[in-house]
């Protein structure tokens, strides 16, 4: 987490933003840090818990699909064994866990902070971003572990890792856009978080996370890649970290456009609903 703080401070000297924008940026950074500290306050392992949770899911899925169902997977530069399938699975789970975790928590970010909502001077646009960024930072620990495992197994670090910030941007735009939309609507429709949980369960199985994209029937594969931005994000993660070459440039580009459009839509809806938040809460 401290590494992210130092990076944020360096970025401050690069981006041409006014003092008001930087004040909001500093407030957002403070809120994210407090959120991360509060999540595991008093626990012995602290911020290692997200990594342990991610690794436990990795072990469970690897056992079920590699040992029980005996699913085999061949990847360039990696040996064909159960551990390779586990790395492939983990690379898909990481962006999905960050996406769903941040989105689910952002849906209740406004209704969970009525005191802040009723403060005239508080920038309400920051509330949905706090859980999204906190969950994203937590997934960073799992990503570091994945890169280390891949480096040990393949004896190399792929140059494509330099593209990770770009796929992060696509992922964050999509999560933030849906987060703004869910957070704004939840103030008026309290069933949104429960509905969102159901939709995300279905969405996961429509995304090739626990099964390879090649298993999707050819007549449906194009729809899954071009209309589901999380499919492109998951596959590009695997391309960048595991394979060392991006095979889905077109799908990534479309996913970026969809994510940017969703961010604009979500933020616009949130901004229009924002004046009524205090009255409802």
ChimeraX commands (.cxc) that place a marker at each C-alpha (Angstrom):
marker #1 position 0.00,0.00,0.00 radius 0.5
marker #1 position 2.87,2.40,0.76 radius 0.5
marker #1 position 4.22,1.74,-2.72 radius 0.5
marker #1 position 0.95,2.96,-4.20 radius 0.5
marker #1 position 1.11,6.09,-2.06 radius 0.5
marker #1 position 4.64,6.87,-3.27 radius 0.5
marker #1 position 3.59,6.28,-6.87 radius 0.5
marker #1 position 0.62,8.60,-6.42 radius 0.5
marker #1 position 2.91,11.33,-5.13 radius 0.5
marker #1 position 5.18,10.98,-8.19 radius 0.5
marker #1 position 2.20,11.14,-10.54 radius 0.5
marker #1 position 1.16,14.40,-8.90 radius 0.5
marker #1 position 4.16,16.17,-10.43 radius 0.5
marker #1 position 3.30,14.90,-13.92 radius 0.5
marker #1 position -0.44,15.45,-14.40 radius 0.5
marker #1 position -1.50,19.06,-15.11 radius 0.5
marker #1 position -4.38,19.34,-12.62 radius 0.5
marker #1 position -5.47,22.36,-10.61 radius 0.5
marker #1 position -5.24,22.62,-6.84 radius 0.5
marker #1 position -8.91,21.75,-6.31 radius 0.5
marker #1 position -8.49,18.50,-8.23 radius 0.5
marker #1 position -5.34,17.63,-6.29 radius 0.5
marker #1 position -7.15,18.31,-3.02 radius 0.5
marker #1 position -9.78,15.74,-4.03 radius 0.5
marker #1 position -7.03,13.35,-5.08 radius 0.5
marker #1 position -5.34,13.69,-1.68 radius 0.5
marker #1 position -8.67,13.13,0.07 radius 0.5
marker #1 position -9.33,10.03,-2.04 radius 0.5
marker #1 position -5.87,8.67,-1.22 radius 0.5
marker #1 position -6.50,9.25,2.50 radius 0.5
marker #1 position -9.91,7.55,2.37 radius 0.5
marker #1 position -8.50,4.52,0.53 radius 0.5
marker #1 position -5.67,4.19,3.05 radius 0.5
marker #1 position -8.09,4.38,5.98 radius 0.5
marker #1 position -10.39,1.85,4.32 radius 0.5
marker #1 position -7.54,-0.62,3.86 radius 0.5
marker #1 position -6.36,-0.14,7.43 radius 0.5
marker #1 position -9.88,-0.53,8.85 radius 0.5
marker #1 position -10.60,-3.76,6.96 radius 0.5
marker #1 position -8.07,-5.81,8.90 radius 0.5
marker #1 position -7.52,-3.69,11.98 radius 0.5
marker #1 position -6.59,-5.84,14.95 radius 0.5
marker #1 position -5.84,-8.96,12.88 radius 0.5
marker #1 position -2.40,-10.56,13.11 radius 0.5
marker #1 position -1.88,-11.09,9.38 radius 0.5
marker #1 position -3.35,-7.73,8.40 radius 0.5
marker #1 position -3.27,-7.03,4.65 radius 0.5
marker #1 position -1.99,-10.56,3.93 radius 0.5
marker #1 position -5.58,-11.81,4.27 radius 0.5
marker #1 position -6.57,-10.79,0.71 radius 0.5
marker #1 position -3.62,-12.76,-0.67 radius 0.5
marker #1 position -4.54,-15.80,1.44 radius 0.5
marker #1 position -8.16,-15.60,0.27 radius 0.5
marker #1 position -7.06,-15.43,-3.36 radius 0.5
marker #1 position -4.61,-18.32,-2.97 radius 0.5
marker #1 position -7.28,-20.44,-1.25 radius 0.5
marker #1 position -9.58,-19.99,-4.24 radius 0.5
marker #1 position -6.67,-20.89,-6.50 radius 0.5
marker #1 position -6.06,-24.15,-4.60 radius 0.5
marker #1 position -9.75,-25.10,-4.58 radius 0.5
marker #1 position -10.30,-24.50,-8.29 radius 0.5
marker #1 position -6.99,-26.15,-9.20 radius 0.5
marker #1 position -7.91,-29.26,-7.21 radius 0.5
marker #1 position -11.41,-29.49,-8.70 radius 0.5
marker #1 position -10.48,-28.93,-12.34 radius 0.5
marker #1 position -6.94,-30.33,-12.52 radius 0.5
marker #1 position -7.06,-33.23,-10.06 radius 0.5
marker #1 position -10.73,-34.28,-10.04 radius 0.5
marker #1 position -11.81,-33.37,-13.59 radius 0.5
marker #1 position -8.25,-33.76,-14.98 radius 0.5
marker #1 position -8.39,-30.67,-17.20 radius 0.5
marker #1 position -5.14,-30.21,-19.15 radius 0.5
marker #1 position -3.79,-26.92,-20.49 radius 0.5
marker #1 position -0.81,-26.11,-22.70 radius 0.5
marker #1 position 0.74,-22.65,-22.57 radius 0.5
marker #1 position 3.78,-21.26,-24.32 radius 0.5
marker #1 position 6.95,-21.30,-22.14 radius 0.5
marker #1 position 5.20,-23.12,-19.26 radius 0.5
marker #1 position 5.28,-26.88,-18.54 radius 0.5
marker #1 position 2.10,-28.91,-19.03 radius 0.5
marker #1 position 1.11,-29.84,-15.47 radius 0.5
marker #1 position -1.45,-29.06,-12.77 radius 0.5
marker #1 position 0.53,-26.07,-11.55 radius 0.5
marker #1 position 0.39,-24.44,-15.00 radius 0.5
marker #1 position -3.39,-24.74,-14.98 radius 0.5
marker #1 position -3.39,-23.17,-11.52 radius 0.5
marker #1 position -1.37,-20.18,-12.76 radius 0.5
marker #1 position -3.70,-19.80,-15.75 radius 0.5
marker #1 position -6.72,-19.94,-13.45 radius 0.5
marker #1 position -5.20,-17.49,-10.96 radius 0.5
marker #1 position -4.45,-15.01,-13.76 radius 0.5
marker #1 position -8.14,-15.00,-14.65 radius 0.5
marker #1 position -9.40,-14.88,-11.08 radius 0.5
marker #1 position -7.35,-11.82,-10.08 radius 0.5
marker #1 position -9.08,-9.22,-12.28 radius 0.5
marker #1 position -12.46,-10.85,-11.66 radius 0.5
marker #1 position -12.07,-10.76,-7.85 radius 0.5
marker #1 position -11.00,-7.11,-7.99 radius 0.5
marker #1 position -13.90,-6.28,-10.32 radius 0.5
marker #1 position -16.67,-8.01,-8.38 radius 0.5
marker #1 position -15.34,-7.11,-4.93 radius 0.5
marker #1 position -15.03,-3.42,-5.75 radius 0.5
marker #1 position -18.36,-3.29,-7.55 radius 0.5
marker #1 position -20.33,-5.01,-4.78 radius 0.5
marker #1 position -18.90,-2.75,-2.09 radius 0.5
marker #1 position -19.32,0.42,-4.13 radius 0.5
marker #1 position -23.05,-0.31,-4.53 radius 0.5
marker #1 position -23.55,0.38,-0.80 radius 0.5
marker #1 position -20.93,3.12,-0.50 radius 0.5
marker #1 position -23.43,6.00,-0.47 radius 0.5
marker #1 position -26.17,4.48,1.70 radius 0.5
marker #1 position -23.50,3.34,4.14 radius 0.5
marker #1 position -22.20,6.88,4.70 radius 0.5
marker #1 position -25.27,9.07,5.40 radius 0.5
marker #1 position -23.26,11.46,7.58 radius 0.5
marker #1 position -20.86,12.25,4.74 radius 0.5
marker #1 position -23.70,12.57,2.25 radius 0.5
marker #1 position -25.35,15.30,4.33 radius 0.5
marker #1 position -22.16,17.34,4.52 radius 0.5
marker #1 position -22.39,20.10,1.94 radius 0.5
marker #1 position -18.64,20.37,1.34 radius 0.5
marker #1 position -17.86,16.66,0.96 radius 0.5
marker #1 position -17.18,15.53,-2.65 radius 0.5
marker #1 position -19.66,12.66,-2.99 radius 0.5
marker #1 position -18.09,11.54,-6.27 radius 0.5
marker #1 position -15.29,9.95,-4.22 radius 0.5
marker #1 position -17.46,7.54,-2.21 radius 0.5
marker #1 position -17.90,4.78,-4.83 radius 0.5
marker #1 position -14.22,5.00,-5.80 radius 0.5
marker #1 position -12.90,4.18,-2.31 radius 0.5
marker #1 position -13.94,0.48,-2.15 radius 0.5
marker #1 position -13.09,0.02,-5.84 radius 0.5
marker #1 position -9.52,1.25,-5.38 radius 0.5
marker #1 position -9.11,-0.57,-2.06 radius 0.5
marker #1 position -10.12,-3.90,-3.58 radius 0.5
marker #1 position -7.93,-3.24,-6.62 radius 0.5
marker #1 position -4.91,-2.59,-4.41 radius 0.5
marker #1 position -5.61,-5.80,-2.48 radius 0.5
marker #1 position -5.49,-7.75,-5.75 radius 0.5
marker #1 position -2.04,-6.25,-6.36 radius 0.5
marker #1 position -0.56,-8.62,-3.77 radius 0.5
marker #1 position -1.95,-11.62,-5.63 radius 0.5
marker #1 position -0.61,-10.25,-8.91 radius 0.5
marker #1 position 2.90,-9.96,-7.46 radius 0.5
marker #1 position 2.67,-13.57,-6.27 radius 0.5
marker #1 position 1.49,-14.67,-9.72 radius 0.5
marker #1 position 4.38,-12.90,-11.47 radius 0.5
marker #1 position 6.87,-14.51,-9.07 radius 0.5
marker #1 position 5.39,-17.99,-9.65 radius 0.5
marker #1 position 5.49,-17.51,-13.43 radius 0.5
marker #1 position 9.09,-16.26,-13.30 radius 0.5
marker #1 position 10.17,-19.28,-11.25 radius 0.5
marker #1 position 8.35,-21.73,-13.53 radius 0.5
marker #1 position 9.30,-20.23,-16.90 radius 0.5
marker #1 position 12.66,-18.70,-15.81 radius 0.5
marker #1 position 11.73,-15.40,-17.46 radius 0.5
marker #1 position 9.92,-12.12,-16.93 radius 0.5
marker #1 position 7.90,-11.12,-19.97 radius 0.5
marker #1 position 8.40,-7.61,-21.36 radius 0.5
marker #1 position 4.63,-7.41,-21.83 radius 0.5
marker #1 position 4.30,-6.79,-18.09 radius 0.5
marker #1 position 4.88,-3.13,-18.95 radius 0.5
marker #1 position 1.38,-3.13,-20.50 radius 0.5
marker #1 position -0.33,-3.96,-17.20 radius 0.5
marker #1 position -1.13,-0.31,-16.31 radius 0.5
marker #1 position -3.10,-0.02,-19.57 radius 0.5
marker #1 position -5.27,-3.06,-18.87 radius 0.5
marker #1 position -5.69,-1.80,-15.30 radius 0.5
marker #1 position -7.10,1.43,-16.73 radius 0.5
marker #1 position -9.66,-0.52,-18.78 radius 0.5
marker #1 position -10.61,-2.57,-15.73 radius 0.5
marker #1 position -10.93,0.44,-13.42 radius 0.5
marker #1 position -13.02,2.43,-15.90 radius 0.5
marker #1 position -15.48,-0.45,-16.21 radius 0.5
marker #1 position -15.64,-1.05,-12.46 radius 0.5
marker #1 position -15.98,2.64,-11.63 radius 0.5
marker #1 position -18.69,3.20,-14.24 radius 0.5
marker #1 position -20.80,0.30,-12.98 radius 0.5
marker #1 position -19.96,1.30,-9.39 radius 0.5
marker #1 position -21.26,4.85,-9.90 radius 0.5
marker #1 position -24.42,3.49,-11.52 radius 0.5
marker #1 position -25.05,0.94,-8.74 radius 0.5
marker #1 position -24.23,3.38,-5.92 radius 0.5
marker #1 position -26.60,6.04,-7.26 radius 0.5
marker #1 position -29.48,3.65,-7.88 radius 0.5
marker #1 position -29.08,1.89,-4.53 radius 0.5
marker #1 position -30.04,5.09,-2.70 radius 0.5
marker #1 position -33.51,4.79,-4.24 radius 0.5
marker #1 position -33.75,1.02,-4.87 radius 0.5
marker #1 position -32.27,-0.96,-1.98 radius 0.5
marker #1 position -32.58,-4.24,-3.91 radius 0.5
marker #1 position -29.71,-3.26,-6.22 radius 0.5
marker #1 position -26.87,-4.95,-4.20 radius 0.5
marker #1 position -28.77,-8.26,-4.03 radius 0.5
marker #1 position -29.66,-8.06,-7.72 radius 0.5
marker #1 position -26.06,-7.20,-8.53 radius 0.5
marker #1 position -24.81,-10.27,-6.66 radius 0.5
marker #1 position -27.10,-12.49,-8.75 radius 0.5
marker #1 position -26.04,-10.84,-12.00 radius 0.5
marker #1 position -22.33,-11.21,-11.16 radius 0.5
marker #1 position -22.77,-14.92,-10.43 radius 0.5
marker #1 position -24.23,-15.40,-13.90 radius 0.5
marker #1 position -21.65,-13.05,-15.44 radius 0.5
marker #1 position -18.78,-15.13,-14.05 radius 0.5
marker #1 position -19.90,-18.26,-15.87 radius 0.5
marker #1 position -20.36,-16.25,-19.07 radius 0.5
marker #1 position -16.70,-15.24,-18.81 radius 0.5
marker #1 position -13.94,-17.81,-19.56 radius 0.5
marker #1 position -12.33,-17.70,-16.14 radius 0.5
marker #1 position -12.54,-21.31,-14.93 radius 0.5
marker #1 position -12.72,-22.76,-18.44 radius 0.5
marker #1 position -10.70,-21.88,-21.58 radius 0.5
marker #1 position -12.22,-19.65,-24.25 radius 0.5
marker #1 position -11.71,-22.47,-26.75 radius 0.5
marker #1 position -14.46,-24.40,-24.92 radius 0.5
marker #1 position -17.05,-21.82,-26.01 radius 0.5
marker #1 position -18.92,-22.89,-29.19 radius 0.5
marker #1 position -17.57,-21.02,-32.22 radius 0.5
marker #1 position -20.94,-19.45,-33.04 radius 0.5
marker #1 position -21.01,-17.86,-29.56 radius 0.5
marker #1 position -17.31,-17.13,-29.05 radius 0.5
marker #1 position -17.34,-13.84,-30.94 radius 0.5
marker #1 position -20.28,-12.52,-28.92 radius 0.5
marker #1 position -18.59,-13.46,-25.65 radius 0.5
marker #1 position -15.34,-11.72,-26.63 radius 0.5
marker #1 position -16.73,-8.58,-28.23 radius 0.5
marker #1 position -19.71,-7.86,-25.96 radius 0.5
marker #1 position -18.31,-8.97,-22.60 radius 0.5
marker #1 position -15.46,-6.59,-21.68 radius 0.5
marker #1 position -14.39,-8.81,-18.77 radius 0.5
marker #1 position -13.59,-11.60,-21.24 radius 0.5
marker #1 position -11.09,-9.37,-23.02 radius 0.5
marker #1 position -9.64,-8.11,-19.73 radius 0.5
marker #1 position -9.17,-11.66,-18.37 radius 0.5
marker #1 position -7.62,-12.93,-21.59 radius 0.5
marker #1 position -5.27,-9.94,-21.88 radius 0.5
marker #1 position -4.15,-10.50,-18.27 radius 0.5
marker #1 position -3.22,-14.05,-19.25 radius 0.5
marker #1 position -1.52,-12.89,-22.45 radius 0.5
marker #1 position 0.57,-10.31,-20.60 radius 0.5
marker #1 position 1.60,-12.34,-17.54 radius 0.5
marker #1 position 1.68,-15.94,-18.77 radius 0.5
marker #1 position 2.32,-15.95,-22.52 radius 0.5
marker #1 position 4.36,-12.82,-23.11 radius 0.5
marker #1 position 2.43,-11.63,-26.17 radius 0.5
marker #1 position -0.95,-9.96,-26.57 radius 0.5
marker #1 position -3.22,-12.03,-28.82 radius 0.5
marker #1 position -6.40,-10.04,-28.29 radius 0.5
marker #1 position -5.60,-6.46,-29.29 radius 0.5
marker #1 position -8.91,-5.92,-31.07 radius 0.5
marker #1 position -11.00,-7.32,-28.23 radius 0.5
marker #1 position -9.02,-5.22,-25.75 radius 0.5
marker #1 position -9.64,-2.09,-27.80 radius 0.5
marker #1 position -13.40,-2.74,-27.91 radius 0.5
marker #1 position -13.41,-3.50,-24.17 radius 0.5
marker #1 position -11.65,-0.18,-23.52 radius 0.5
marker #1 position -14.28,1.70,-25.53 radius 0.5
marker #1 position -17.10,-0.09,-23.70 radius 0.5
marker #1 position -15.44,0.61,-20.33 radius 0.5
marker #1 position -14.93,4.31,-21.09 radius 0.5
marker #1 position -18.54,4.58,-22.28 radius 0.5
marker #1 position -19.79,2.82,-19.16 radius 0.5
marker #1 position -17.77,5.17,-16.97 radius 0.5
marker #1 position -19.29,8.23,-18.68 radius 0.5
marker #1 position -22.79,6.77,-18.38 radius 0.5
marker #1 position -22.40,5.71,-14.75 radius 0.5
marker #1 position -20.86,9.00,-13.65 radius 0.5
marker #1 position -23.52,11.02,-15.49 radius 0.5
marker #1 position -26.37,9.08,-13.84 radius 0.5
marker #1 position -24.68,9.38,-10.44 radius 0.5
marker #1 position -24.17,13.12,-10.89 radius 0.5
marker #1 position -27.82,13.64,-11.84 radius 0.5
marker #1 position -29.10,11.63,-8.86 radius 0.5
marker #1 position -26.63,13.15,-6.37 radius 0.5
marker #1 position -28.70,16.24,-5.37 radius 0.5
marker #1 position -31.47,13.97,-4.00 radius 0.5
marker #1 position -29.21,11.72,-1.92 radius 0.5
marker #1 position -29.47,13.79,1.28 radius 0.5
marker #1 position -33.28,13.96,1.10 radius 0.5
marker #1 position -33.67,10.19,0.73 radius 0.5
marker #1 position -31.08,9.24,3.35 radius 0.5
marker link #1:1,2 radius 0.2
marker link #1:2,3 radius 0.2
marker link #1:3,4 radius 0.2
marker link #1:4,5 radius 0.2
marker link #1:5,6 radius 0.2
marker link #1:6,7 radius 0.2
marker link #1:7,8 radius 0.2
marker link #1:8,9 radius 0.2
marker link #1:9,10 radius 0.2
marker link #1:10,11 radius 0.2
marker link #1:11,12 radius 0.2
marker link #1:12,13 radius 0.2
marker link #1:13,14 radius 0.2
marker link #1:14,15 radius 0.2
marker link #1:15,16 radius 0.2
marker link #1:16,17 radius 0.2
marker link #1:17,18 radius 0.2
marker link #1:18,19 radius 0.2
marker link #1:19,20 radius 0.2
marker link #1:20,21 radius 0.2
marker link #1:21,22 radius 0.2
marker link #1:22,23 radius 0.2
marker link #1:23,24 radius 0.2
marker link #1:24,25 radius 0.2
marker link #1:25,26 radius 0.2
marker link #1:26,27 radius 0.2
marker link #1:27,28 radius 0.2
marker link #1:28,29 radius 0.2
marker link #1:29,30 radius 0.2
marker link #1:30,31 radius 0.2
marker link #1:31,32 radius 0.2
marker link #1:32,33 radius 0.2
marker link #1:33,34 radius 0.2
marker link #1:34,35 radius 0.2
marker link #1:35,36 radius 0.2
marker link #1:36,37 radius 0.2
marker link #1:37,38 radius 0.2
marker link #1:38,39 radius 0.2
marker link #1:39,40 radius 0.2
marker link #1:40,41 radius 0.2
marker link #1:41,42 radius 0.2
marker link #1:42,43 radius 0.2
marker link #1:43,44 radius 0.2
marker link #1:44,45 radius 0.2
marker link #1:45,46 radius 0.2
marker link #1:46,47 radius 0.2
marker link #1:47,48 radius 0.2
marker link #1:48,49 radius 0.2
marker link #1:49,50 radius 0.2
marker link #1:50,51 radius 0.2
marker link #1:51,52 radius 0.2
marker link #1:52,53 radius 0.2
marker link #1:53,54 radius 0.2
marker link #1:54,55 radius 0.2
marker link #1:55,56 radius 0.2
marker link #1:56,57 radius 0.2
marker link #1:57,58 radius 0.2
marker link #1:58,59 radius 0.2
marker link #1:59,60 radius 0.2
marker link #1:60,61 radius 0.2
marker link #1:61,62 radius 0.2
marker link #1:62,63 radius 0.2
marker link #1:63,64 radius 0.2
marker link #1:64,65 radius 0.2
marker link #1:65,66 radius 0.2
marker link #1:66,67 radius 0.2
marker link #1:67,68 radius 0.2
marker link #1:68,69 radius 0.2
marker link #1:69,70 radius 0.2
marker link #1:70,71 radius 0.2
marker link #1:71,72 radius 0.2
marker link #1:72,73 radius 0.2
marker link #1:73,74 radius 0.2
marker link #1:74,75 radius 0.2
marker link #1:75,76 radius 0.2
marker link #1:76,77 radius 0.2
marker link #1:77,78 radius 0.2
marker link #1:78,79 radius 0.2
marker link #1:79,80 radius 0.2
marker link #1:80,81 radius 0.2
marker link #1:81,82 radius 0.2
marker link #1:82,83 radius 0.2
marker link #1:83,84 radius 0.2
marker link #1:84,85 radius 0.2
marker link #1:85,86 radius 0.2
marker link #1:86,87 radius 0.2
marker link #1:87,88 radius 0.2
marker link #1:88,89 radius 0.2
marker link #1:89,90 radius 0.2
marker link #1:90,91 radius 0.2
marker link #1:91,92 radius 0.2
marker link #1:92,93 radius 0.2
marker link #1:93,94 radius 0.2
marker link #1:94,95 radius 0.2
marker link #1:95,96 radius 0.2
marker link #1:96,97 radius 0.2
marker link #1:97,98 radius 0.2
marker link #1:98,99 radius 0.2
marker link #1:99,100 radius 0.2
marker link #1:100,101 radius 0.2
marker link #1:101,102 radius 0.2
marker link #1:102,103 radius 0.2
marker link #1:103,104 radius 0.2
marker link #1:104,105 radius 0.2
marker link #1:105,106 radius 0.2
marker link #1:106,107 radius 0.2
marker link #1:107,108 radius 0.2
marker link #1:108,109 radius 0.2
marker link #1:109,110 radius 0.2
marker link #1:110,111 radius 0.2
marker link #1:111,112 radius 0.2
marker link #1:112,113 radius 0.2
marker link #1:113,114 radius 0.2
marker link #1:114,115 radius 0.2
marker link #1:115,116 radius 0.2
marker link #1:116,117 radius 0.2
marker link #1:117,118 radius 0.2
marker link #1:118,119 radius 0.2
marker link #1:119,120 radius 0.2
marker link #1:120,121 radius 0.2
marker link #1:121,122 radius 0.2
marker link #1:122,123 radius 0.2
marker link #1:123,124 radius 0.2
marker link #1:124,125 radius 0.2
marker link #1:125,126 radius 0.2
marker link #1:126,127 radius 0.2
marker link #1:127,128 radius 0.2
marker link #1:128,129 radius 0.2
marker link #1:129,130 radius 0.2
marker link #1:130,131 radius 0.2
marker link #1:131,132 radius 0.2
marker link #1:132,133 radius 0.2
marker link #1:133,134 radius 0.2
marker link #1:134,135 radius 0.2
marker link #1:135,136 radius 0.2
marker link #1:136,137 radius 0.2
marker link #1:137,138 radius 0.2
marker link #1:138,139 radius 0.2
marker link #1:139,140 radius 0.2
marker link #1:140,141 radius 0.2
marker link #1:141,142 radius 0.2
marker link #1:142,143 radius 0.2
marker link #1:143,144 radius 0.2
marker link #1:144,145 radius 0.2
marker link #1:145,146 radius 0.2
marker link #1:146,147 radius 0.2
marker link #1:147,148 radius 0.2
marker link #1:148,149 radius 0.2
marker link #1:149,150 radius 0.2
marker link #1:150,151 radius 0.2
marker link #1:151,152 radius 0.2
marker link #1:152,153 radius 0.2
marker link #1:153,154 radius 0.2
marker link #1:154,155 radius 0.2
marker link #1:155,156 radius 0.2
marker link #1:156,157 radius 0.2
marker link #1:157,158 radius 0.2
marker link #1:158,159 radius 0.2
marker link #1:159,160 radius 0.2
marker link #1:160,161 radius 0.2
marker link #1:161,162 radius 0.2
marker link #1:162,163 radius 0.2
marker link #1:163,164 radius 0.2
marker link #1:164,165 radius 0.2
marker link #1:165,166 radius 0.2
marker link #1:166,167 radius 0.2
marker link #1:167,168 radius 0.2
marker link #1:168,169 radius 0.2
marker link #1:169,170 radius 0.2
marker link #1:170,171 radius 0.2
marker link #1:171,172 radius 0.2
marker link #1:172,173 radius 0.2
marker link #1:173,174 radius 0.2
marker link #1:174,175 radius 0.2
marker link #1:175,176 radius 0.2
marker link #1:176,177 radius 0.2
marker link #1:177,178 radius 0.2
marker link #1:178,179 radius 0.2
marker link #1:179,180 radius 0.2
marker link #1:180,181 radius 0.2
marker link #1:181,182 radius 0.2
marker link #1:182,183 radius 0.2
marker link #1:183,184 radius 0.2
marker link #1:184,185 radius 0.2
marker link #1:185,186 radius 0.2
marker link #1:186,187 radius 0.2
marker link #1:187,188 radius 0.2
marker link #1:188,189 radius 0.2
marker link #1:189,190 radius 0.2
marker link #1:190,191 radius 0.2
marker link #1:191,192 radius 0.2
marker link #1:192,193 radius 0.2
marker link #1:193,194 radius 0.2
marker link #1:194,195 radius 0.2
marker link #1:195,196 radius 0.2
marker link #1:196,197 radius 0.2
marker link #1:197,198 radius 0.2
marker link #1:198,199 radius 0.2
marker link #1:199,200 radius 0.2
marker link #1:200,201 radius 0.2
marker link #1:201,202 radius 0.2
marker link #1:202,203 radius 0.2
marker link #1:203,204 radius 0.2
marker link #1:204,205 radius 0.2
marker link #1:205,206 radius 0.2
marker link #1:206,207 radius 0.2
marker link #1:207,208 radius 0.2
marker link #1:208,209 radius 0.2
marker link #1:209,210 radius 0.2
marker link #1:210,211 radius 0.2
marker link #1:211,212 radius 0.2
marker link #1:212,213 radius 0.2
marker link #1:213,214 radius 0.2
marker link #1:214,215 radius 0.2
marker link #1:215,216 radius 0.2
marker link #1:216,217 radius 0.2
marker link #1:217,218 radius 0.2
marker link #1:218,219 radius 0.2
marker link #1:219,220 radius 0.2
marker link #1:220,221 radius 0.2
marker link #1:221,222 radius 0.2
marker link #1:222,223 radius 0.2
marker link #1:223,224 radius 0.2
marker link #1:224,225 radius 0.2
marker link #1:225,226 radius 0.2
marker link #1:226,227 radius 0.2
marker link #1:227,228 radius 0.2
marker link #1:228,229 radius 0.2
marker link #1:229,230 radius 0.2
marker link #1:230,231 radius 0.2
marker link #1:231,232 radius 0.2
marker link #1:232,233 radius 0.2
marker link #1:233,234 radius 0.2
marker link #1:234,235 radius 0.2
marker link #1:235,236 radius 0.2
marker link #1:236,237 radius 0.2
marker link #1:237,238 radius 0.2
marker link #1:238,239 radius 0.2
marker link #1:239,240 radius 0.2
marker link #1:240,241 radius 0.2
marker link #1:241,242 radius 0.2
marker link #1:242,243 radius 0.2
marker link #1:243,244 radius 0.2
marker link #1:244,245 radius 0.2
marker link #1:245,246 radius 0.2
marker link #1:246,247 radius 0.2
marker link #1:247,248 radius 0.2
marker link #1:248,249 radius 0.2
marker link #1:249,250 radius 0.2
marker link #1:250,251 radius 0.2
marker link #1:251,252 radius 0.2
marker link #1:252,253 radius 0.2
marker link #1:253,254 radius 0.2
marker link #1:254,255 radius 0.2
marker link #1:255,256 radius 0.2
marker link #1:256,257 radius 0.2
marker link #1:257,258 radius 0.2
marker link #1:258,259 radius 0.2
marker link #1:259,260 radius 0.2
marker link #1:260,261 radius 0.2
marker link #1:261,262 radius 0.2
marker link #1:262,263 radius 0.2
marker link #1:263,264 radius 0.2
marker link #1:264,265 radius 0.2
marker link #1:265,266 radius 0.2
marker link #1:266,267 radius 0.2
marker link #1:267,268 radius 0.2
marker link #1:268,269 radius 0.2
marker link #1:269,270 radius 0.2
marker link #1:270,271 radius 0.2
marker link #1:271,272 radius 0.2
marker link #1:272,273 radius 0.2
marker link #1:273,274 radius 0.2
marker link #1:274,275 radius 0.2
marker link #1:275,276 radius 0.2
marker link #1:276,277 radius 0.2
marker link #1:277,278 radius 0.2
marker link #1:278,279 radius 0.2
marker link #1:279,280 radius 0.2
marker link #1:280,281 radius 0.2
view
